[in-house]
Amino acid sequence: MKYSKVNVSGINIFYRETGTADKPAMLLFHGFPSASHMFRDLMPMLADKFRLIAPDYPGFGQSDIPSRRDFTYSFDNIAEVIDGFISALGLTKFYMYVFDYGAPIGFRIAMKHPDSVLGIVSQNGNVYSEGLGKKWEARAEYWRHPTPELRESYKSAFAPETIIGQYTFGTAPGSVSPDGYTLDIHYTQRSEYAEIQSDLIFDYQNNVKLYPAFQEYLRKYQPKLLAVWGKNDPSFVPAGAEAFRRDLADAEIHLVDSGHFALESCCEEIASLIRKVF
């Protein structure tokens, strides 16, 4: 495994990489409240078949945390930085693994560069309204009627007990290592973290508004797609995986017995599916 940084528009983007340059590239886009370390077990399992590259977004993991005065934390802006990251690495063809926040970031990039995308793995990476769990009803109300009090209340999304619950809900007892969520909790303690993540929670409404455009991309370009879903995820429910077949008749859909962070307990199963499909 190699660990590096590349400067994109003045922001140092950290990434981890394994595999060799003669293999097809696979970009791994992490979710909230995590970073590229969520792929620490998966990457070695696929290194003989792909060149695997997992960046940390601005404000996440080991990448720079630009001040909110200097950088607007929106999914549009993060996708633009990651698009610059891809260009800086000279990648013109790649697979994408998208999870949680990685889905709206990855699909923005796919719409901009449709001929670059060789295929997509969507692991609880939602782009359909059917996939939104019950909690999104309250968030939609917040987006319609934002108040300082509601913004403050949503900071519970990155409280330690919430993060641990995101990792362990819907998993067998003892199947999830504490390493991932402990590191995520550590990252929440940094300057401006709470306000940065609150900006992104509010901006998530623009991802939902883009769902029809993401779906049109799928219908038009018909990328090869594997949707592998932790079936017990309360945030992005299995209907979001099944909905891919509406636009991609040949989509491979697999539900694994896990929750949101399915790689933590079903990594070998997911790696096997990726090897089989791609």
RANOR-V870464 format. One record per pair of residues at least 24 apart in sequence whose ideal C-beta (glycine too) atoms are under 10 Angstrom apart, sorted by sequence separation. I is the first residue (numbers start at 1). J is the second residue. D is the distance in Angstrom with one decimal. If there is no record, write none. Layout:
I_J_D ; I_J_D
This chain:
16_40_7.9 ; 19_43_7.9 ; 23_47_8.3 ; 26_50_4.3 ; 27_51_9.7 ; 28_52_6.3 ; 30_54_6.9 ; 35_59_9.9 ; 36_60_8.5 ; 37_61_6.9 ; 57_81_7.3 ; 58_82_8.7 ; 81_105_9.4 ; 82_106_8.4 ; 85_109_9.9 ; 92_116_6.0 ; 93_117_8.1 ; 94_118_6.3 ; 95_119_4.9 ; 96_120_5.1 ; 97_121_4.3 ; 98_122_5.4 ; 99_123_4.8 ; 100_124_6.1 ; 101_125_8.8 ; 103_127_5.9 ; 160_184_9.1 ; 161_185_9.6 ; 163_187_9.7 ; 224_248_8.5 ; 227_251_6.1 ; 228_252_8.1 ; 229_253_7.7 ; 231_255_3.9 ; 232_256_9.3 ; 235_259_8.9 ; 236_260_7.3 ; 252_276_8.5 ; 18_43_4.9 ; 19_44_9.4 ; 23_48_8.0 ; 24_49_8.0 ; 25_50_6.9 ; 26_51_7.0 ; 27_52_8.3 ; 28_53_6.9 ; 29_54_7.9 ; 30_55_8.2 ; 32_57_9.5 ; 35_60_4.8 ; 36_61_5.8 ; 37_62_8.9 ; 57_82_6.7 ; 79_104_7.6 ; 80_105_9.7 ; 83_108_7.9 ; 91_116_7.6 ; 93_118_5.7 ; 94_119_9.2 ; 95_120_7.1 ; 96_121_7.1 ; 97_122_8.2 ; 98_123_7.4 ; 99_124_5.9 ; 100_125_6.5 ; 160_185_4.8 ; 163_188_7.4 ; 222_247_8.5 ; 223_248_7.6 ; 225_250_8.1 ; 226_251_7.6 ; 227_252_7.0 ; 228_253_8.1 ; 229_254_7.3 ; 230_255_7.9 ; 231_256_6.6 ; 232_257_7.2 ; 233_258_7.9 ; 234_259_7.7 ; 235_260_5.6 ; 252_277_5.2 ; 17_43_8.3 ; 18_44_6.5 ; 23_49_6.4 ; 24_50_5.8 ; 25_51_4.7 ; 26_52_5.2 ; 27_53_5.5 ; 28_54_3.9 ; 29_55_7.7 ; 30_56_7.2 ; 31_57_9.9 ; 34_60_7.6 ; 35_61_2.7 ; 36_62_8.0 ; 55_81_9.1 ; 56_82_9.9 ; 75_101_7.6 ; 78_104_9.1 ; 79_105_4.7 ; 82_108_8.7 ; 83_109_5.4 ; 87_113_9.7 ; 95_121_7.0 ; 96_122_8.7 ; 97_123_6.7 ; 98_124_9.2 ; 99_125_5.2 ; 100_126_8.0 ; 158_184_8.2 ; 159_185_8.9 ; 160_186_9.9 ; 162_188_10.0 ; 218_244_7.3 ; 222_248_6.4 ; 224_250_7.6 ; 225_251_4.7 ; 226_252_4.6 ; 227_253_5.0 ; 228_254_4.7 ; 229_255_5.2 ; 230_256_6.0 ; 231_257_6.5 ; 232_258_6.4 ; 233_259_5.2 ; 234_260_7.6 ; 251_277_9.9 ; 252_278_9.7 ; 16_43_7.1 ; 19_46_7.4 ; 20_47_8.2 ; 23_50_5.2 ; 24_51_6.9 ; 25_52_7.9 ; 26_53_7.3 ; 27_54_7.5 ; 28_55_8.1 ; 30_57_7.4 ; 33_60_8.1 ; 34_61_7.8 ; 35_62_7.1 ; 36_63_9.0 ; 55_82_6.3 ; 58_85_9.8 ; 78_105_5.8 ; 79_106_8.2 ; 82_109_6.6 ; 86_113_8.1 ; 98_125_3.8 ; 99_126_9.8 ; 158_185_8.4 ; 219_246_8.8 ; 220_247_9.2 ; 221_248_9.8 ; 222_249_8.8 ; 224_251_8.5 ; 225_252_7.0 ; 226_253_8.2 ; 227_254_7.2 ; 228_255_7.9 ; 229_256_7.0 ; 230_257_8.0 ; 231_258_7.3 ; 232_259_4.8 ; 233_260_4.4 ; 18_46_8.4 ; 19_47_4.4 ; 20_48_9.1 ; 23_51_4.6 ; 25_53_6.2 ; 26_54_9.1 ; 27_55_7.6 ; 29_57_8.3 ; 32_60_8.4 ; 35_63_8.0 ; 57_85_9.4 ; 76_104_9.4 ; 79_107_8.7 ; 80_108_8.4 ; 97_125_8.3 ; 98_126_9.4 ; 103_131_9.6 ; 160_188_7.6 ; 215_243_8.5 ; 218_246_8.9 ; 219_247_4.7 ; 222_250_7.9 ; 223_251_9.4 ; 224_252_8.3 ; 225_253_9.1 ; 226_254_7.2 ; 227_255_9.0 ; 228_256_6.3 ; 230_258_3.9 ; 231_259_8.6 ; 232_260_8.4 ; 233_261_8.7 ; 18_47_4.5 ; 19_48_7.5 ; 22_51_8.0 ; 23_52_8.7 ; 31_60_9.7 ; 56_85_10.0 ; 75_104_5.1 ; 76_105_9.5 ; 79_108_3.9 ; 80_109_9.2 ; 83_112_6.6 ; 96_125_9.1 ; 98_127_8.9 ; 158_187_9.0 ; 159_188_8.1 ; 160_189_9.9 ; 215_244_9.1 ; 218_247_4.1 ; 219_248_8.0 ; 222_251_9.7 ; 229_258_8.8 ; 230_259_4.9 ; 233_262_7.6 ; 17_47_9.7 ; 18_48_9.9 ; 19_49_7.7 ; 20_50_9.4 ; 21_51_5.9 ; 30_60_7.2 ; 55_85_5.5 ; 75_105_6.2 ; 78_108_8.9 ; 79_109_5.9 ; 83_113_7.7 ; 86_116_8.1 ; 158_188_4.9 ; 217_247_8.8 ; 218_248_5.6 ; 228_258_9.9 ; 230_260_5.9 ; 232_262_9.0 ; 19_50_5.3 ; 20_51_6.2 ; 30_61_7.6 ; 55_86_8.8 ; 215_246_7.7 ; 216_247_8.2 ; 229_260_9.8 ; 230_261_7.3 ; 231_262_8.7 ; 18_50_8.9 ; 19_51_4.0 ; 53_85_8.9 ; 75_107_10.0 ; 76_108_7.2 ; 79_111_9.6 ; 80_112_9.3 ; 211_243_9.8 ; 215_247_5.3 ; 230_262_3.5 ; 3_36_9.3 ; 18_51_7.9 ; 19_52_5.1 ; 53_86_8.8 ; 75_108_7.1 ; 79_112_8.2 ; 155_188_9.6 ; 214_247_9.2 ; 215_248_9.7 ; 218_251_8.6 ; 229_262_7.3 ; 230_263_8.8 ; 17_51_7.2 ; 18_52_5.3 ; 19_53_8.5 ; 55_89_9.2 ; 228_262_7.2 ; 230_264_9.2 ; 17_52_6.6 ; 18_53_8.6 ; 158_193_7.5 ; 228_263_9.7 ; 230_265_8.3 ; 16_52_8.2 ; 17_53_4.9 ; 18_54_9.1 ; 53_89_6.9 ; 158_194_7.2 ; 230_266_7.2 ; 16_53_7.7 ; 17_54_7.5 ; 157_194_9.9 ; 15_53_5.8 ; 16_54_5.1 ; 17_55_9.4 ; 51_89_9.9 ; 53_91_7.7 ; 155_193_9.8 ; 228_266_8.4 ; 1_40_8.3 ; 15_54_6.1 ; 16_55_8.3 ; 155_194_5.4 ; 158_197_5.6 ; 14_54_9.4 ; 15_55_4.2 ; 16_56_8.7 ; 51_91_9.0 ; 154_194_10.0 ; 155_195_9.0 ; 157_197_7.2 ; 158_198_9.1 ; 230_270_9.5 ; 14_55_7.0 ; 15_56_7.0 ; 53_94_8.1 ; 60_101_8.8 ; 157_198_8.7 ; 228_269_8.2 ; 1_43_6.9 ; 13_55_5.4 ; 14_56_4.7 ; 152_194_9.2 ; 155_197_7.7 ; 228_270_5.4 ; 1_44_7.4 ; 13_56_6.8 ; 14_57_9.7 ; 51_94_8.7 ; 52_95_9.4 ; 54_97_8.4 ; 151_194_10.0 ; 154_197_8.8 ; 155_198_6.2 ; 157_200_10.0 ; 158_201_9.2 ; 12_56_9.8 ; 13_57_8.0 ; 50_94_9.3 ; 51_95_9.8 ; 57_101_7.6 ; 151_195_9.2 ; 154_198_6.4 ; 157_201_6.4 ; 226_270_9.1 ; 13_58_7.2 ; 16_61_9.5 ; 50_95_6.9 ; 52_97_8.6 ; 57_102_8.7 ; 228_273_5.5 ; 1_47_8.6 ; 11_57_9.7 ; 12_58_9.1 ; 14_60_9.0 ; 15_61_9.4 ; 16_62_9.1 ; 152_198_8.2 ; 155_201_8.7 ; 228_274_7.9 ; 8_55_9.4 ; 11_58_5.2 ; 13_60_9.9 ; 14_61_6.0 ; 15_62_8.9 ; 50_97_9.6 ; 151_198_5.5 ; 154_201_5.2 ; 226_273_6.2 ; 11_59_9.3 ; 13_61_9.6 ; 14_62_3.7 ; 15_63_8.5 ; 54_102_9.8 ; 57_105_7.3 ; 151_199_9.3 ; 154_202_8.2 ; 226_274_6.6 ; 4_53_9.6 ; 6_55_8.6 ; 9_58_9.6 ; 13_62_9.1 ; 14_63_4.7 ; 29_78_10.0 ; 228_277_9.0 ; 5_55_9.6 ; 8_58_8.5 ; 12_62_8.8 ; 13_63_5.0 ; 14_64_8.4 ; 29_79_9.7 ; 55_105_10.0 ; 151_201_8.1 ; 226_276_8.7 ; 1_52_9.2 ; 2_53_9.6 ; 4_55_9.9 ; 5_56_9.4 ; 12_63_6.4 ; 13_64_7.5 ; 46_97_9.4 ; 151_202_7.0 ; 226_277_4.5 ; 11_63_7.0 ; 12_64_4.6 ; 150_202_9.4 ; 225_277_8.6 ; 226_278_7.2 ; 1_54_9.9 ; 11_64_4.8 ; 29_82_7.5 ; 224_277_7.3 ; 10_64_8.3 ; 11_65_9.1 ; 12_66_9.9 ; 224_278_7.1 ; 8_63_9.4 ; 11_66_5.9 ; 27_82_8.4 ; 42_97_8.0 ; 8_64_9.4 ; 10_66_8.0 ; 146_202_6.6 ; 5_62_7.7 ; 6_63_10.0 ; 7_64_9.0 ; 9_66_9.7 ; 5_63_7.7 ; 27_85_9.0 ; 39_97_7.7 ; 143_201_9.4 ; 3_62_8.1 ; 5_64_8.6 ; 11_70_9.5 ; 27_86_7.0 ; 142_201_8.3 ; 143_202_6.9 ; 146_205_9.7 ; 171_230_8.2 ; 10_70_8.7 ; 11_71_7.5 ; 39_99_8.9 ; 142_202_7.6 ; 143_203_9.3 ; 170_230_6.5 ; 10_71_9.2 ; 25_86_9.1 ; 38_99_7.3 ; 143_204_8.0 ; 144_205_8.8 ; 169_230_9.5 ; 170_231_7.7 ; 171_232_7.4 ; 9_71_9.4 ; 27_89_9.2 ; 38_100_9.4 ; 139_201_7.4 ; 143_205_4.1 ; 170_232_2.6 ; 139_202_9.1 ; 142_205_8.8 ; 143_206_9.3 ; 169_232_6.9 ; 170_233_6.5 ; 25_89_8.3 ; 27_91_7.4 ; 38_102_9.6 ; 140_204_9.9 ; 169_233_8.1 ; 170_234_7.4 ; 25_90_9.8 ; 34_99_8.5 ; 139_204_7.2 ; 140_205_7.5 ; 143_208_8.5 ; 169_234_6.6 ; 25_91_5.3 ; 34_100_8.0 ; 100_166_9.4 ; 139_205_7.9 ; 143_209_9.9 ; 169_235_9.4 ; 25_92_9.0 ; 27_94_5.2 ; 28_95_9.3 ; 29_96_6.6 ; 30_97_9.3 ; 31_98_8.7 ; 32_99_9.5 ; 33_100_9.5 ; 34_101_8.7 ; 166_233_9.2 ; 9_77_10.0 ; 13_81_6.9 ; 25_93_6.9 ; 26_94_6.5 ; 27_95_7.1 ; 28_96_8.1 ; 29_97_6.6 ; 30_98_9.4 ; 31_99_4.5 ; 32_100_5.7 ; 33_101_9.1 ; 34_102_9.6 ; 136_204_8.8 ; 140_208_7.9 ; 166_234_9.2 ; 13_82_7.7 ; 21_90_9.8 ; 24_93_7.0 ; 25_94_4.1 ; 26_95_4.1 ; 27_96_5.2 ; 28_97_4.6 ; 29_98_5.0 ; 30_99_6.3 ; 31_100_2.6 ; 32_101_4.7 ; 136_205_9.9 ; 139_208_9.3 ; 165_234_9.4 ; 166_235_7.8 ; 11_81_6.1 ; 15_85_7.4 ; 24_94_7.3 ; 25_95_7.0 ; 26_96_7.3 ; 27_97_7.1 ; 28_98_8.6 ; 29_99_6.6 ; 30_100_7.6 ; 31_101_4.7 ; 32_102_9.2 ; 9_80_8.3 ; 10_81_9.9 ; 13_84_8.4 ; 24_95_6.5 ; 25_96_9.6 ; 26_97_6.1 ; 27_98_8.8 ; 28_99_8.1 ; 29_100_8.8 ; 30_101_7.2 ; 31_102_5.6 ; 8_80_9.1 ; 9_81_6.6 ; 13_85_5.0 ; 17_89_8.9 ; 29_101_7.7 ; 30_102_5.7 ; 31_103_8.3 ; 136_208_8.0 ; 8_81_5.3 ; 11_84_8.7 ; 29_102_2.9 ; 8_82_8.1 ; 11_85_9.2 ; 15_89_8.3 ; 28_102_7.8 ; 29_103_7.6 ; 31_105_9.6 ; 8_83_8.9 ; 9_84_6.0 ; 13_88_8.1 ; 27_102_9.1 ; 29_104_9.5 ; 30_105_9.3 ; 8_84_4.1 ; 9_85_9.7 ; 13_89_9.8 ; 29_105_5.6 ; 132_208_7.5 ; 7_84_9.5 ; 8_85_5.1 ; 29_106_4.8 ; 184_261_9.6 ; 6_84_9.1 ; 7_85_9.6 ; 8_86_9.4 ; 28_106_9.6 ; 29_107_9.7 ; 6_85_6.3 ; 8_87_8.4 ; 9_88_9.8 ; 27_106_7.5 ; 42_121_10.0 ; 129_208_7.1 ; 132_211_9.4 ; 8_88_5.9 ; 29_109_8.7 ; 127_207_8.3 ; 128_208_9.9 ; 131_211_9.3 ; 181_261_8.2 ; 7_88_7.7 ; 8_89_10.0 ; 42_123_9.5 ; 126_207_8.8 ; 127_208_9.4 ; 130_211_9.9 ; 180_261_6.9 ; 6_88_4.9 ; 27_109_8.4 ; 126_208_9.3 ; 129_211_6.2 ; 175_257_9.6 ; 176_258_8.8 ; 6_89_6.8 ; 127_210_8.2 ; 128_211_6.3 ; 129_212_9.5 ; 175_258_8.0 ; 176_259_8.7 ; 180_263_8.7 ; 181_264_8.5 ; 127_211_5.4 ; 128_212_9.9 ; 180_264_6.0 ; 4_89_9.6 ; 126_211_8.5 ; 127_212_9.4 ; 172_257_7.7 ; 176_261_7.5 ; 179_264_9.1 ; 127_213_9.3 ; 128_214_8.6 ; 171_257_8.3 ; 172_258_8.6 ; 178_264_10.0 ; 127_214_4.2 ; 128_215_7.2 ; 170_257_8.2 ; 171_258_5.5 ; 177_264_6.7 ; 126_214_9.7 ; 127_215_6.5 ; 170_258_6.3 ; 171_259_5.3 ; 176_264_4.6 ; 177_265_9.0 ; 169_258_9.7 ; 170_259_3.2 ; 171_260_9.4 ; 175_264_7.6 ; 176_265_5.6 ; 27_117_9.6 ; 127_217_9.1 ; 169_259_4.7 ; 170_260_7.5 ; 171_261_8.3 ; 175_265_4.1 ; 25_116_9.8 ; 127_218_7.9 ; 168_259_7.2 ; 169_260_7.1 ; 170_261_9.6 ; 171_262_8.6 ; 174_265_9.6 ; 175_266_8.7 ; 26_118_8.5 ; 29_121_10.0 ; 31_123_9.0 ; 167_259_7.5 ; 168_260_9.6 ; 169_261_9.3 ; 170_262_9.0 ; 25_118_8.4 ; 26_119_8.8 ; 28_121_8.8 ; 31_124_7.7 ; 166_259_7.6 ; 167_260_7.5 ; 168_261_8.6 ; 171_264_7.2 ; 172_265_6.8 ; 24_118_6.3 ; 31_125_8.0 ; 165_259_9.0 ; 166_260_5.3 ; 167_261_4.9 ; 171_265_4.8 ; 24_119_9.2 ; 26_121_8.0 ; 28_123_9.9 ; 165_260_9.2 ; 166_261_6.5 ; 170_265_9.1 ; 171_266_8.7 ; 29_125_8.0 ; 131_227_9.8 ; 168_264_8.4 ; 167_264_5.9 ; 168_265_9.0 ; 120_218_8.8 ; 131_229_8.7 ; 163_261_9.8 ; 167_265_9.1 ; 101_200_7.5 ; 104_203_9.6 ; 108_207_9.0 ; 111_210_8.6 ; 135_234_6.9 ; 136_235_7.9 ; 104_204_7.9 ; 107_207_8.7 ; 117_217_9.2 ; 133_233_7.4 ; 134_234_7.3 ; 135_235_6.6 ; 136_236_9.1 ; 126_227_9.7 ; 133_234_4.8 ; 134_235_9.5 ; 136_237_9.9 ; 104_206_8.2 ; 105_207_9.0 ; 108_210_7.5 ; 111_213_6.5 ; 125_227_8.0 ; 131_233_9.2 ; 133_235_5.1 ; 101_204_8.4 ; 104_207_3.8 ; 107_210_7.6 ; 111_214_7.2 ; 114_217_6.7 ; 120_223_5.4 ; 121_224_9.7 ; 122_225_6.5 ; 123_226_8.6 ; 124_227_9.0 ; 125_228_9.7 ; 126_229_9.2 ; 132_235_8.2 ; 133_236_6.5 ; 134_237_8.6 ; 103_207_7.9 ; 104_208_8.8 ; 107_211_9.1 ; 110_214_8.1 ; 117_221_7.5 ; 119_223_5.8 ; 120_224_7.3 ; 121_225_7.7 ; 122_226_7.2 ; 123_227_7.9 ; 124_228_8.4 ; 125_229_9.0 ; 131_235_9.0 ; 132_236_7.1 ; 133_237_5.0 ; 108_213_9.1 ; 111_216_8.6 ; 112_217_9.8 ; 118_223_7.8 ; 119_224_3.9 ; 120_225_4.7 ; 121_226_5.0 ; 122_227_4.7 ; 123_228_5.2 ; 124_229_5.6 ; 131_236_4.9 ; 132_237_7.5 ; 101_207_8.6 ; 104_210_6.7 ; 107_213_8.3 ; 108_214_8.4 ; 111_217_4.8 ; 114_220_7.7 ; 115_221_8.3 ; 117_223_5.4 ; 118_224_7.5 ; 119_225_6.7 ; 120_226_7.4 ; 121_227_8.1 ; 122_228_7.5 ; 123_229_6.9 ; 124_230_5.6 ; 130_236_10.0 ; 131_237_5.8 ; 133_239_9.5 ; 104_211_8.9 ; 107_214_4.4 ; 110_217_6.0 ; 111_218_9.9 ; 114_221_4.7 ; 117_224_9.2 ; 119_226_7.6 ; 120_227_8.7 ; 121_228_6.8 ; 122_229_8.0 ; 123_230_7.6 ; 124_231_9.6 ; 126_233_9.4 ; 130_237_7.8 ; 131_238_7.9 ; 132_239_8.9 ; 133_240_9.0 ; 106_214_9.6 ; 107_215_9.4 ; 110_218_8.9 ; 117_225_9.9 ; 128_236_9.3 ; 130_238_9.3 ; 131_239_5.7 ; 132_240_7.4 ; 108_217_9.7 ; 111_220_9.6 ; 114_223_8.1 ; 124_233_5.3 ; 126_235_8.2 ; 127_236_9.8 ; 130_239_4.1 ; 131_240_1.8 ; 104_214_7.7 ; 107_217_6.7 ; 111_221_9.0 ; 123_233_9.8 ; 126_236_4.2 ; 129_239_9.2 ; 130_240_5.9 ; 131_241_7.2 ; 103_214_8.1 ; 107_218_8.7 ; 110_221_7.9 ; 124_235_7.5 ; 125_236_7.6 ; 126_237_8.6 ; 128_239_7.4 ; 129_240_8.6 ; 130_241_9.5 ; 131_242_8.7 ; 124_236_4.8 ; 128_240_5.1 ; 130_242_7.6 ; 131_243_6.4 ; 110_223_7.3 ; 123_236_9.7 ; 124_237_9.3 ; 126_239_9.5 ; 127_240_7.6 ; 128_241_8.8 ; 130_243_4.8 ; 131_244_9.5 ; 122_236_9.7 ; 124_238_9.4 ; 126_240_4.3 ; 128_242_8.8 ; 129_243_8.4 ; 125_240_8.5 ; 126_241_8.5 ; 128_243_3.8 ; 124_240_7.8 ; 125_241_9.3 ; 127_243_8.2 ; 128_244_7.6 ; 130_246_9.1 ; 124_241_8.1 ; 126_243_8.8 ; 127_244_8.2 ; 122_240_8.6 ; 123_241_9.3 ; 128_246_7.9 ; 73_192_9.3 ; 122_241_7.4 ; 128_247_9.0 ; 127_247_9.3 ; 61_183_8.7 ; 65_187_9.6 ; 73_195_8.5 ; 78_200_8.2 ; 122_244_7.2 ; 61_184_9.3 ; 69_192_9.7 ; 73_196_5.0 ; 33_157_7.5 ; 60_184_9.6 ; 67_191_8.9 ; 68_192_6.1 ; 73_197_8.1 ; 120_244_9.3 ; 32_157_7.9 ; 33_158_4.9 ; 62_187_9.1 ; 65_190_6.6 ; 67_192_6.8 ; 71_196_9.0 ; 73_198_9.0 ; 74_199_7.2 ; 75_200_7.2 ; 78_203_9.5 ; 32_158_8.1 ; 61_187_6.7 ; 65_191_7.2 ; 66_192_9.3 ; 73_199_4.2 ; 74_200_7.5 ; 77_203_9.2 ; 60_187_7.2 ; 65_192_6.6 ; 68_195_6.2 ; 72_199_7.7 ; 73_200_5.6 ; 76_203_8.2 ; 96_223_8.9 ; 133_260_9.7 ; 59_187_9.5 ; 65_193_7.8 ; 68_196_6.5 ; 74_202_9.3 ; 75_203_5.8 ; 95_223_9.4 ; 120_248_9.4 ; 33_162_8.7 ; 34_163_8.8 ; 38_167_9.8 ; 67_196_9.5 ; 73_202_9.6 ; 74_203_4.7 ; 75_204_7.4 ; 95_224_8.8 ; 96_225_9.8 ; 97_226_9.3 ; 122_251_9.0 ; 33_163_5.9 ; 66_196_9.2 ; 73_203_7.3 ; 74_204_9.8 ; 75_205_10.0 ; 76_206_7.2 ; 32_163_9.7 ; 56_187_9.6 ; 59_190_9.0 ; 65_196_7.3 ; 68_199_7.0 ; 72_203_8.9 ; 75_206_6.3 ; 76_207_9.8 ; 95_226_9.8 ; 97_228_9.7 ; 99_230_9.9 ; 120_251_9.4 ; 121_252_9.5 ; 122_253_9.7 ; 123_254_9.8 ; 34_166_8.9 ; 74_206_7.2 ; 75_207_5.8 ; 124_256_9.9 ; 33_166_7.7 ; 34_167_9.1 ; 59_192_8.1 ; 60_193_9.5 ; 100_233_9.3 ; 103_236_8.6 ; 123_256_9.0 ; 32_166_8.7 ; 59_193_7.7 ; 76_210_9.5 ; 124_258_9.2 ; 31_166_9.3 ; 75_210_8.6 ; 100_235_7.6 ; 123_258_9.9 ; 124_259_8.7 ; 41_177_8.9 ; 60_196_8.9 ; 100_236_7.3 ; 124_260_5.9 ; 40_177_9.9 ; 59_196_4.8 ; 60_197_9.3 ; 99_236_9.5 ; 103_240_9.4 ; 123_260_9.7 ; 124_261_8.3 ; 41_179_9.8 ; 58_196_9.0 ; 59_197_8.0 ; 123_261_9.3 ; 124_262_6.4 ; 40_179_8.2 ; 41_180_9.4 ; 123_262_6.0 ; 124_263_9.7 ; 40_180_8.0 ; 59_199_9.2 ; 60_200_9.8 ; 123_263_7.1 ; 59_200_8.3 ; 37_179_8.1 ; 38_180_6.1 ; 37_180_6.6 ; 40_183_9.8 ; 57_200_9.5 ; 123_266_9.5 ; 35_180_9.6 ; 38_183_9.3 ; 34_180_6.9 ; 37_183_5.9 ; 38_184_8.6 ; 34_181_8.6 ; 37_184_8.4 ; 123_270_6.6 ; 33_181_9.1 ; 35_183_7.7 ; 34_183_8.2 ; 35_184_7.6 ; 121_270_8.2 ; 34_184_5.3 ; 37_187_9.7 ; 123_273_9.7 ; 33_184_5.1 ; 123_274_9.5 ; 32_184_9.1 ; 33_185_8.5 ; 35_187_6.9 ; 121_273_8.4 ; 34_187_8.5 ; 121_274_5.9 ; 33_187_7.2 ; 33_188_6.6 ; 119_274_9.6 ; 121_277_8.0 ; 121_278_7.7 ; 119_277_7.8 ; 120_278_9.7 ; 119_278_5.5 ; 33_193_8.9 ; 100_260_7.2 ; 118_278_8.0 ; 99_260_8.9 ; 100_261_8.8 ; 99_261_8.4 ; 99_262_8.6 ; 33_197_6.8 ; 99_263_8.0 ; 32_197_7.3 ; 97_263_9.7 ; 33_200_9.9 ; 32_200_7.3 ; 32_201_8.5 ; 32_204_9.2 ; 97_270_9.3 ; 97_274_7.8 ; 95_274_8.8 ; 95_278_6.4 ; 32_235_9.6 ; 31_235_9.5 ; 31_236_9.7 ; 42_263_5.7 ; 41_263_6.6 ; 45_267_7.0 ; 49_271_9.7 ; 38_261_6.8 ; 40_263_9.0 ; 41_264_8.2 ; 45_268_7.0 ; 39_263_7.1 ; 46_270_9.8 ; 50_274_8.5 ; 38_263_6.2 ; 42_267_5.5 ; 45_270_8.8 ; 46_271_5.9 ; 49_274_8.4 ; 50_275_9.5 ; 38_264_7.9 ; 41_267_4.6 ; 42_268_9.2 ; 45_271_4.0 ; 49_275_6.3 ; 34_261_7.5 ; 40_267_9.4 ; 41_268_8.5 ; 44_271_9.3 ; 45_272_8.5 ; 48_275_9.3 ; 32_260_9.8 ; 39_267_9.2 ; 42_270_6.9 ; 43_271_9.4 ; 46_274_6.3 ; 50_278_8.1 ; 31_260_8.0 ; 34_263_10.0 ; 41_270_9.7 ; 42_271_5.8 ; 45_274_8.6 ; 46_275_7.0 ; 49_278_7.9 ; 31_261_8.0 ; 41_271_8.5 ; 45_275_8.4 ; 42_274_8.3 ; 46_278_9.3 ; 26_274_8.4 ; 26_278_8.3 ; 24_278_8.4
